[in-house]
Amino acid sequence: MRAIVVTDESAGTAGMTLAERPQPTPAINDVVVEIHASGYVPTELTWPSTWTDRADHNRTPSVPGHELAGVVTALGYGTTGLSVGQRVFGLADWHRDGTLAEYVAIEARNLAPLPGDVDFSVGASLPISGLTAWQGLFQHGRLEAGQTVLAHGAAGAVGTMVTQLAREFGAYVIGTGRAADREKALDYGAHAFVDLANESLEDVGGVDLVFDVIGGDIQKRSAALVRAGGTLVTVVGPPESRPADGLAVDFVVEADRTQLVEIVQRVRDGRLRTNIGTVATLDDAVATFNSTERTKGKTIIQIRS
Ligand SMILES: NC(=O)c1ccc[n+]([C@@H]2O[C@H](COP(=O)([O-])OP(=O)(O)OC[C@H]3O[C@@H](n4cnc5c(N)ncnc54)[C@H](OP(=O)(O)O)[C@@H]3O)[C@@H](O)[C@H]2O)c1
């Protein structure tokens, strides 16, 4: 099969190549999925799991990409709950070969059914950003209706999901980002917007939940805004700053079938819009990932049209 592979950690996206790889075979509880669309997160090549397996052995050449939508073509020994021919979408294991490929072997529990009226490219755009927003707001942030959420990077892939889900849940959402992102963040449902380069973050007053996708000084200044009993949730590594009278939680998104079903149902009934910036083919994937243009939402690679 054809796949994007990386072998050299120091090369970054310039080291990506389109190569021929062996067809994956399903392990116990796996399925093999014929991938129609794949999602990629720009920071993947800095994650240790891209380069080593759980025993810390070099696992290159490895295939990046962890989001997928496609069709099940084979079941492993003991696999239950999915059928050959079923449309699925989900989140691939960080330590195994990923989804910038024509096929992937993946644990069935990491997948959910993809309804027939949802495009494969939309399905592939949802797992990481949708699950990250869901888990950050509801599991780690313990959001309650009527609370105020400070959603950093509100026009980005995660931020647009955070904004929409928090607003649907009854929160007041203050988005942040670049000046050029104001209209997009408001369009995705933010009640207010702070241009981090030109406006004062401190003017937003107290908030109950900070959803941090930026870190550093922005995280530190945001921690100071958290009200007593509130939470700073971050997805960019161990927190460097903590609220004086609240929690700071760092997490890595996990596959969750029930939450994927909730997310895709919202896409079907119009409560949630995905945020796809670029769609490219597998042939154009390496050039797309090496583009110097600013990313504007998810980059989706269409493996099959
Ligand atoms: N732990 C986890 O499970 C998990 C899951 C998903 C994502 N993540 C991480 O979360 C981060 C965001 O992911 P994403 O997919 O949402 O990325 P994205 O689509 O690029 O969105 C991030 C947004 O924040 C903006 N931004 C970043 N720094 C800023 C600054 N200093 N001032 C103003 N705006 C700023 C970006 O603008 P520019 O593009 O102009 O910088 C962009 O609009 C990434 O680091 C990703 O690796 C972690």
Ligand as a Chemical Component Dictionary entry (heavy atoms), coordinates in Angstrom:
data_LIG
# 
_chem_comp.id                   LIG 
_chem_comp.type                 NON-POLYMER 
_chem_comp.pdbx_formal_charge   0 
_chem_comp.three_letter_code    LIG 
# 
loop_
_chem_comp_atom.comp_id 
_chem_comp_atom.atom_id 
_chem_comp_atom.alt_atom_id 
_chem_comp_atom.type_symbol 
_chem_comp_atom.charge 
_chem_comp_atom.model_Cartn_x 
_chem_comp_atom.model_Cartn_y 
_chem_comp_atom.model_Cartn_z 
_chem_comp_atom.pdbx_ordinal 
LIG N1  N1  N 0  -3.018 17.115 24.379 1  
LIG C1  C1  C 0  -3.870 16.791 23.413 2  
LIG O1  O1  O 0  -4.554 15.778 23.505 3  
LIG C2  C2  C 0  -4.014 17.664 22.215 4  
LIG C3  C3  C 0  -5.063 17.435 21.320 5  
LIG C4  C4  C 0  -5.237 18.302 20.231 6  
LIG C5  C5  C 0  -4.350 19.367 20.045 7  
LIG N2  N2  N 1  -3.323 19.525 20.917 8  
LIG C6  C6  C 0  -2.396 20.674 20.768 9  
LIG O2  O2  O 0  -3.163 21.862 20.869 10 
LIG C7  C7  C 0  -2.580 22.869 20.061 11 
LIG C8  C8  C 0  -3.647 23.469 19.161 12 
LIG O3  O3  O 0  -4.087 22.482 18.232 13 
LIG P1  P1  P 0  -5.045 22.878 17.032 14 
LIG O4  O4  O 0  -5.160 21.658 16.186 15 
LIG O5  O5  O -1 -6.267 23.536 17.540 16 
LIG O6  O6  O 0  -4.126 23.954 16.280 17 
LIG P2  P2  P 0  -4.582 25.141 15.330 18 
LIG O7  O7  O 0  -5.702 24.707 14.443 19 
LIG O8  O8  O 0  -3.335 25.690 14.715 20 
LIG O9  O9  O 0  -5.203 26.221 16.344 21 
LIG C9  C9  C 0  -4.451 26.979 17.251 22 
LIG C10 C10 C 0  -4.918 28.421 17.122 23 
LIG O10 O10 O 0  -4.316 29.204 18.157 24 
LIG C11 C11 C 0  -3.697 30.331 17.555 25 
LIG N3  N3  N 0  -2.561 30.791 18.351 26 
LIG C12 C12 C 0  -1.498 30.032 18.730 27 
LIG N4  N4  N 0  -0.630 30.794 19.433 28 
LIG C13 C13 C 0  -1.168 32.032 19.473 29 
LIG C14 C14 C 0  -0.751 33.264 20.045 30 
LIG N5  N5  N 0  0.396  33.363 20.718 31 
LIG N6  N6  N 0  -1.534 34.349 19.892 32 
LIG C15 C15 C 0  -2.699 34.252 19.215 33 
LIG N7  N7  N 0  -3.154 33.125 18.636 34 
LIG C16 C16 C 0  -2.395 32.024 18.774 35 
LIG C17 C17 C 0  -3.262 29.826 16.207 36 
LIG O11 O11 O 0  -2.949 30.883 15.335 37 
LIG P3  P3  P 0  -1.600 30.730 14.427 38 
LIG O12 O12 O 0  -1.861 29.560 13.527 39 
LIG O13 O13 O 0  -1.496 32.023 13.728 40 
LIG O14 O14 O 0  -0.471 30.487 15.401 41 
LIG C18 C18 C 0  -4.489 29.019 15.792 42 
LIG O15 O15 O 0  -5.523 29.842 15.293 43 
LIG C19 C19 C 0  -1.424 22.198 19.317 44 
LIG O16 O16 O 0  -0.217 22.480 20.008 45 
LIG C20 C20 C 0  -1.756 20.724 19.389 46 
LIG O17 O17 O 0  -0.605 19.899 19.340 47 
LIG C21 C21 C 0  -3.138 18.711 21.991 48 
# 
loop_
_chem_comp_bond.comp_id 
_chem_comp_bond.atom_id_1 
_chem_comp_bond.atom_id_2 
_chem_comp_bond.value_order 
_chem_comp_bond.pdbx_ordinal 
LIG N1  C1  SING 1  
LIG C1  O1  DOUB 2  
LIG C1  C2  SING 3  
LIG C2  C3  SING 4  
LIG C2  C21 DOUB 5  
LIG C3  C4  DOUB 6  
LIG C4  C5  SING 7  
LIG C5  N2  DOUB 8  
LIG N2  C6  SING 9  
LIG N2  C21 SING 10 
LIG C6  O2  SING 11 
LIG C6  C20 SING 12 
LIG O2  C7  SING 13 
LIG C7  C8  SING 14 
LIG C7  C19 SING 15 
LIG C8  O3  SING 16 
LIG O3  P1  SING 17 
LIG P1  O4  DOUB 18 
LIG P1  O5  SING 19 
LIG P1  O6  SING 20 
LIG O6  P2  SING 21 
LIG P2  O7  DOUB 22 
LIG P2  O8  SING 23 
LIG P2  O9  SING 24 
LIG O9  C9  SING 25 
LIG C9  C10 SING 26 
LIG C10 O10 SING 27 
LIG C10 C18 SING 28 
LIG O10 C11 SING 29 
LIG C11 N3  SING 30 
LIG C11 C17 SING 31 
LIG N3  C12 SING 32 
LIG N3  C16 SING 33 
LIG C12 N4  DOUB 34 
LIG N4  C13 SING 35 
LIG C13 C14 SING 36 
LIG C13 C16 DOUB 37 
LIG C14 N5  SING 38 
LIG C14 N6  DOUB 39 
LIG N6  C15 SING 40 
LIG C15 N7  DOUB 41 
LIG N7  C16 SING 42 
LIG C17 O11 SING 43 
LIG C17 C18 SING 44 
LIG O11 P3  SING 45 
LIG P3  O12 DOUB 46 
LIG P3  O13 SING 47 
LIG P3  O14 SING 48 
LIG C18 O15 SING 49 
LIG C19 O16 SING 50 
LIG C19 C20 SING 51 
LIG C20 O17 SING 52 
# 
